[in-house]
């Protein structure tokens, strides 16, 4: 009897995010692919008013194109001194577009320089698993920390070099991949999603 390995499409074109998700889910008996693996790319306008809505928009767009189960996420950095900004706009937090990760980090620090420290912050990640039968499953993970006044570390991506975690006396960009993939917002959201992936895609 032939046993076909279930496929799961990651709804992202962000190479750093894809690498992390694949690493966190690597122990699962599942074929994790991206739409880009097939030589295609989807440009999606994230018009939602919540992380969940944006993740669902991405998941449904990829599901429509592939017909396969899709895992999407939306992530934001929320800084207390900026009233929760950049939040949903974290990937576009710069007065000039297009902007690089470095541009966004510099702009973030420029907005905080006149604010009293410590600059409390948290990363939030909401994941959505969209199934071909129409079922939607969602989980959320958070990671608390501070914004460092200067960049530290060369690992990770996005705001990792300025996101400081006091318990580790390190920014996210200074942590090993193994530690980051245990404690990050994305790791926590995916840890909550793994039982659903196992039930819906692997146990059948």
Secondary structure, DSSP 8 states (H G I E B T S, - for coil): ------EEEE----HHHHHHHHHHTTTSSSEEEEGGGGT---------SSHHHHHHHHHHHHHHHH-S-EEEEEEEEEEGGGTT-EETTGGG-SSSSS--HHHHHHHHHHHHTTS-S--EEEEEEEEEEE-TTS-EEEEEEEEEEEE-SS---SSS-TTGGGEEEGGGTEEGGGS-HHHHHHHSHHHHHHHHHHHHHIIIII--
